[in-house]
Amino acid sequence: MKRIVPLVLSAVLFCSCDNNQQSADKPLNQGPELVQQFKPLINGTWVKKDYIKKVKKSKSPLEAVDHGVGVTVFRIDTSKMKGDSIPVAAVVNNHEGETLTLRFQPGRNTTTIVFGNDELSYKLKNSDTTLIIYHYDNRTKETSSAQYIKAPDENKVSDLATAMNLMINQAILSGNYQGTDATGKPVNARFTDDGKVSGLPGLNTYFVQNDHIADPQHSHDEIIFNMNAAGQKSYSFIINKKILYLYDDAEHIKSNKPSYTLKRKRD
């Protein structure tokens, strides 16, 4: 992911109460109380919810590309707070890396805090927290929003790319498979959440391509095995129901000649 000039983002946080769900409809407490209100909730790595939802439904990051715009993943580490601000690492369009600044200061109204040009809110349901970024368009005077869910297992998501990869892997690929290669030879394969693969000869790691700005001409979804290592190999893939088809290239897709046909087994 390339680096671009750091930007400043702005955020709105609000709560309301409805049984097990909360959001804020009251003015935020200012000063130290405001900081303490949000610090326990916002720490962690956050991935764009509707992008992951679309990937899961379509079984295709390429189909979900329209949902992968704007801030797609960001990390808030409250231990890095200096004064009333926190630098926030983020990725835009699944491609550019940015550094945003979260400020514990009032934003557009009494329910917002400054996080650049946008606003961030949260909602709680049971023990789950969702962050919401609101964007106000000065030209159209309209506000759009995007929700973010927390990436699991902090030990595996120390960087933003890993967090996004893990969420995509969980959504469409992780699991045990049984099938055949192009010659009809039986294959038993396993794909893990953290990008490891076993059972495919010579292949040890995998990466599901989600940066379609870097590779705009690619016409099909792609898995890169052994990326940046010996034996790197790319396959186009199609997931139809529970069957994963790996193809050498688009021509093999047209002729329906997969290199591997793998059916996902029940967990």
C-alpha positions as CSV (number, residue, x, y, z in Angstrom):
1,M,0.0,0.0,0.0
2,K,1.5,3.3,-1.0
3,R,1.8,6.2,1.4
4,I,0.1,9.5,0.7
5,V,0.1,12.9,2.6
6,P,-1.5,12.4,6.0
7,L,-5.0,13.7,6.3
8,V,-7.1,14.9,9.2
9,L,-10.4,13.2,9.7
10,S,-13.3,14.2,12.0
11,A,-15.7,12.1,14.1
12,V,-19.1,12.1,15.7
13,L,-19.9,9.8,18.6
14,F,-23.5,9.5,19.9
15,C,-25.6,7.0,21.8
16,S,-29.3,6.0,22.3
17,C,-30.7,3.4,24.6
18,D,-33.1,0.7,23.5
19,N,-33.0,-2.4,25.6
20,N,-29.6,-3.9,24.7
21,Q,-28.7,-1.3,22.1
22,Q,-27.2,2.2,22.9
23,S,-26.4,5.3,21.0
24,A,-26.2,9.0,22.4
25,D,-28.8,11.6,21.9
26,K,-27.5,13.8,24.7
27,P,-24.8,16.4,24.4
28,L,-21.4,14.9,25.1
29,N,-19.6,15.6,28.3
30,Q,-16.7,17.9,27.7
31,G,-13.1,17.6,29.1
32,P,-11.8,14.4,30.7
33,E,-15.3,12.9,30.8
34,L,-15.5,12.9,27.0
35,V,-12.2,11.1,26.7
36,Q,-13.2,8.4,29.2
37,Q,-16.5,7.9,27.5
38,F,-14.9,6.8,24.2
39,K,-11.5,5.3,25.0
40,P,-12.9,1.9,26.2
41,L,-15.0,1.6,23.1
42,I,-12.9,2.8,20.2
43,N,-9.6,1.0,20.8
44,G,-8.8,-1.6,18.1
45,T,-8.8,-2.3,14.4
46,W,-12.0,-1.6,12.5
47,V,-13.1,-2.9,9.0
48,K,-15.8,-1.5,6.8
49,K,-18.9,-3.5,7.5
50,D,-20.9,-3.3,4.2
51,Y,-17.7,-4.2,2.3
52,I,-17.2,-7.4,4.2
53,K,-20.9,-8.1,4.0
54,K,-20.9,-7.8,0.2
55,V,-17.8,-9.9,-0.1
56,K,-19.5,-12.6,2.0
57,K,-22.7,-12.5,0.0
58,S,-21.2,-12.4,-3.4
59,K,-18.1,-14.6,-2.5
60,S,-16.2,-12.1,-4.6
61,P,-14.0,-9.1,-3.6
62,L,-14.3,-8.0,-7.2
63,E,-18.1,-7.9,-7.0
64,A,-17.8,-5.8,-3.8
65,V,-15.4,-3.2,-5.2
66,D,-18.0,-0.4,-5.1
67,H,-18.4,-1.0,-1.3
68,G,-14.6,-0.8,-0.8
69,V,-14.3,3.0,-1.2
70,G,-13.4,5.6,1.3
71,V,-11.8,4.5,4.6
72,T,-12.0,0.7,4.5
73,V,-9.9,-0.2,7.6
74,F,-8.4,1.8,10.4
75,R,-6.7,1.3,13.8
76,I,-7.2,3.3,16.9
77,D,-4.5,2.8,19.6
78,T,-5.5,4.9,22.6
79,S,-2.1,4.4,24.2
80,K,-0.7,6.8,21.5
81,M,-2.9,9.6,22.7
82,K,-1.0,12.9,23.2
83,G,-2.9,15.8,24.7
84,D,-6.4,15.5,23.2
85,S,-5.4,13.7,20.0
86,I,-4.6,10.3,18.6
87,P,-2.9,9.5,15.3
88,V,-5.0,6.9,13.4
89,A,-3.5,4.7,10.7
90,A,-6.0,4.0,7.9
91,V,-6.4,2.6,4.5
92,V,-8.5,4.3,1.8
93,N,-10.0,2.3,-1.2
94,N,-8.2,-0.8,0.0
95,H,-5.1,0.9,-1.5
96,E,-3.7,4.1,0.0
97,G,-2.3,4.3,3.5
98,E,-3.1,7.5,5.4
99,T,-2.6,8.9,8.9
100,L,-5.7,10.5,10.3
101,T,-6.0,12.5,13.5
102,L,-8.7,11.9,16.1
103,R,-9.3,14.9,18.4
104,F,-11.4,14.8,21.5
105,Q,-12.9,18.1,20.8
106,P,-16.6,19.1,19.9
107,G,-17.4,18.8,16.2
108,R,-20.3,20.2,14.3
109,N,-22.7,19.9,17.2
110,T,-22.7,18.8,20.8
111,T,-22.8,15.1,20.0
112,T,-19.6,15.1,17.9
113,I,-15.9,15.1,18.4
114,V,-13.4,16.3,15.8
115,F,-11.7,13.6,13.6
116,G,-10.9,15.7,10.6
117,N,-13.5,16.4,7.9
118,D,-15.8,13.6,8.9
119,E,-17.7,12.5,12.0
120,L,-17.6,9.2,13.9
121,S,-20.3,7.7,16.1
122,Y,-20.7,4.4,17.9
123,K,-23.5,2.1,18.8
124,L,-23.6,-0.7,21.3
125,K,-25.6,-3.9,21.0
126,N,-25.1,-6.4,23.8
127,S,-21.3,-6.5,24.1
128,D,-20.7,-5.6,20.4
129,T,-19.5,-2.1,19.4
130,T,-20.0,-0.6,15.9
131,L,-18.2,2.6,14.8
132,I,-19.9,4.8,12.3
133,I,-18.1,7.4,10.1
134,Y,-20.3,10.2,8.8
135,H,-19.2,12.3,5.8
136,Y,-20.8,15.7,5.1
137,D,-20.6,16.9,1.5
138,N,-20.3,20.7,1.5
139,R,-21.4,20.8,-2.2
140,T,-24.6,18.7,-1.9
141,K,-25.2,19.4,1.8
142,E,-25.9,15.7,2.2
143,T,-24.4,13.3,4.8
144,S,-23.4,9.7,4.1
145,S,-22.3,7.1,6.6
146,A,-20.3,3.9,6.8
147,Q,-20.2,1.4,9.7
148,Y,-17.2,-0.5,10.9
149,I,-16.9,-3.7,12.8
150,K,-13.9,-4.7,15.0
151,A,-11.5,-7.2,13.6
152,P,-11.0,-10.3,15.9
153,D,-7.9,-11.5,17.6
154,E,-5.7,-8.5,18.2
155,N,-2.6,-10.8,18.1
156,K,-3.2,-11.4,14.4
157,V,-4.1,-8.0,13.2
158,S,-1.1,-5.8,14.1
159,D,-1.2,-4.2,10.7
160,L,-4.2,-3.0,8.6
161,A,-3.7,-5.2,5.6
162,T,-3.6,-8.3,7.8
163,A,-6.9,-7.3,9.5
164,M,-8.6,-6.9,6.1
165,N,-7.2,-10.1,4.8
166,L,-8.4,-12.0,7.9
167,M,-11.9,-10.7,7.6
168,I,-12.1,-11.6,3.9
169,N,-10.7,-15.1,4.5
170,Q,-13.2,-15.7,7.3
171,A,-16.0,-14.4,5.1
172,I,-15.4,-16.6,2.0
173,L,-12.5,-19.1,2.1
174,S,-11.4,-20.4,5.5
175,G,-12.1,-24.1,6.1
176,N,-11.4,-27.6,5.0
177,Y,-11.9,-28.8,1.4
178,Q,-12.0,-32.0,-0.4
179,G,-11.8,-32.4,-4.2
180,T,-9.5,-33.1,-7.1
181,D,-6.8,-31.4,-9.2
182,A,-6.9,-31.1,-13.0
183,T,-5.8,-34.8,-13.5
184,G,-8.5,-36.1,-11.2
185,K,-6.1,-36.8,-8.3
186,P,-7.8,-36.5,-4.9
187,V,-6.9,-33.4,-2.9
188,N,-7.6,-32.5,0.8
189,A,-6.8,-28.8,1.5
190,R,-7.1,-26.5,4.4
191,F,-7.3,-22.7,4.3
192,T,-6.9,-20.9,7.7
193,D,-8.1,-17.4,8.7
194,D,-4.6,-16.0,8.9
195,G,-3.6,-16.9,5.3
196,K,-2.0,-20.4,5.6
197,V,-2.8,-23.2,3.2
198,S,-2.0,-26.9,3.3
199,G,-2.7,-29.8,1.0
200,L,-1.9,-28.0,-2.3
201,P,1.6,-29.1,-3.4
202,G,4.2,-26.5,-3.0
203,L,1.8,-23.9,-1.7
204,N,2.0,-22.6,1.9
205,T,0.3,-19.2,2.1
206,Y,-2.5,-17.4,0.3
207,F,-3.7,-13.9,-0.3
208,V,-7.1,-13.0,-1.7
209,Q,-6.6,-9.9,-4.0
210,N,-8.7,-7.0,-2.8
211,D,-6.7,-4.0,-4.1
212,H,-8.4,-3.5,-7.4
213,I,-6.8,-0.1,-7.9
214,A,-3.4,-1.7,-8.1
215,D,-4.7,-4.3,-10.5
216,P,-7.6,-2.6,-12.4
217,Q,-7.4,-4.8,-15.5
218,H,-8.0,-8.1,-13.7
219,S,-11.3,-9.5,-14.9
220,H,-11.7,-12.2,-12.3
221,D,-11.1,-12.7,-8.6
222,E,-7.6,-13.8,-7.8
223,I,-5.7,-15.7,-5.1
224,I,-2.0,-15.3,-4.9
225,F,-0.1,-18.2,-3.2
226,N,3.4,-17.9,-1.7
227,M,3.2,-14.2,-2.3
228,N,6.7,-12.6,-2.4
229,A,8.3,-16.0,-1.8
230,A,9.7,-18.9,-3.8
231,G,7.1,-20.6,-5.9
232,Q,4.6,-17.7,-6.1
233,K,1.6,-18.7,-8.1
234,S,-1.6,-16.9,-8.9
235,Y,-5.0,-18.5,-9.7
236,S,-8.3,-16.9,-10.7
237,F,-11.1,-18.3,-8.6
238,I,-14.8,-18.7,-8.6
239,I,-16.8,-19.9,-5.5
240,N,-20.1,-21.4,-6.4
241,K,-22.1,-22.4,-3.4
242,K,-19.5,-24.4,-1.4
243,I,-17.2,-25.3,-4.3
244,L,-14.0,-23.4,-4.9
245,Y,-12.7,-23.5,-8.5
246,L,-9.1,-22.4,-9.1
247,Y,-8.1,-21.6,-12.7
248,D,-4.7,-20.9,-14.2
249,D,-6.2,-17.9,-16.2
250,A,-9.3,-16.4,-17.8
251,E,-9.1,-18.7,-20.8
252,H,-9.3,-21.8,-18.6
253,I,-12.4,-20.2,-16.9
254,K,-14.0,-19.8,-20.4
255,S,-13.3,-23.4,-21.2
256,N,-14.3,-24.5,-17.7
257,K,-11.0,-26.3,-17.0
258,P,-10.1,-25.7,-13.4
259,S,-6.7,-26.6,-11.9
260,Y,-8.5,-27.5,-8.7
261,T,-12.1,-28.3,-7.8
262,L,-12.5,-28.2,-4.1
263,K,-15.7,-28.6,-2.1
264,R,-15.8,-27.1,1.4
265,K,-16.5,-29.6,4.1
266,R,-18.8,-29.0,7.1
267,D,-16.9,-27.7,10.1
